[in-house]
């Protein structure tokens, strides 16, 4: 019997997209961007990504990778930790309250 090779990546049928964290991160980025008076297109340019991709991130349609989070934070002149803190606060706001 031939040796079975190890398959890389996630298992068939699984998904890495989780809507809640994606939406919370996108909302945090949008709020930080608008509080600084930066246009979405300008932020995308500063971060070195496509404007349409930035739109997907802000709408929570895409979960950015760590390098992309770092680029966005640098473009916003804040730390990635600050963006994560804002994201965690958004997640806490949307969590159901324990009864």
N, C-alpha and C positions, 0 to 999 in steps of 0.2 A: 504494500500500500504506500503510495507516495506521501512524503511529508507535507503537511498542510502549512502553507505560508501564513505569516502573521499579516493581517490586514490592517492598514493604517486608517486613521480617521475614526469617525463615530460609527456606531453600529447602524446597519441598514434600517431605515424607518424612524430613526431617532432625529430629534431636532434640537438645535442649540438656541433657537429664538424663544425668548421669554418676553412677552409684551410688557408686563409691568415695569421691570427694570429699564427696558428700552425707552418707554414713554417717560419715566421719571428722569432719566438722564437727559433726554431730549428737551424736556421742560426746563431742567436746570440750566442747560446750555443756552436756551432761548432767553430765559430770564436774565442770565448774566450778560448775554450779548446786548439785549435791549436796555439794560440798566446802564451800560457803557455807551449807548447810542451808536452801536456798530451795526451796519447793514449785514444781512445774511451773506450776500455776495462778497462783501469785504472780508468777513470772517473766513469764508471758504478760501479766498485768495491768500490771506495771511497764514492759514493753516496748510496751504498747499494741496487742497482737495477740490473736487468739482462742486459747484454750487448746488447741483441737483442732489448730490450725495449728502451735503450738509442739510438740505431740506429733509431728506429721509431720516437723518439722525434726529433732527429737532422734532419731527412728527412721531418718532418712536418706531419707524418702519425698519430701521437697521440698528443692529447692536455693533457699536464700533469696537475695534481691536484696541489693545493697550497702546500701541504706537500712535494710533489715531487720536485716542483720548489725550495723550501727551501733547500732540500737535495742536489740538483744539485749546487745551489749557494754556500753552505757550502763546498762542494767538490772542487769547483773552487776557494775557498778562496775569494769570492766576495759577495756582498750583492744581495739579490733578486731584490732590487731596481735598481741595476746596470744592471742586466739582462733585467729588464722591460724597462729601458731606451734604451738599445740596440735594443730591440724588437720594441719599438715605432719608433725608427729611421728607422728600416727596413721597417716598415709599411708605414712611410712617404715617403720613397724612391719609394715604389711601387704604391703609390696612384696616380691617374691621376691628372695632373695639371689643375687647373681651368682656363677656357678661358674667 
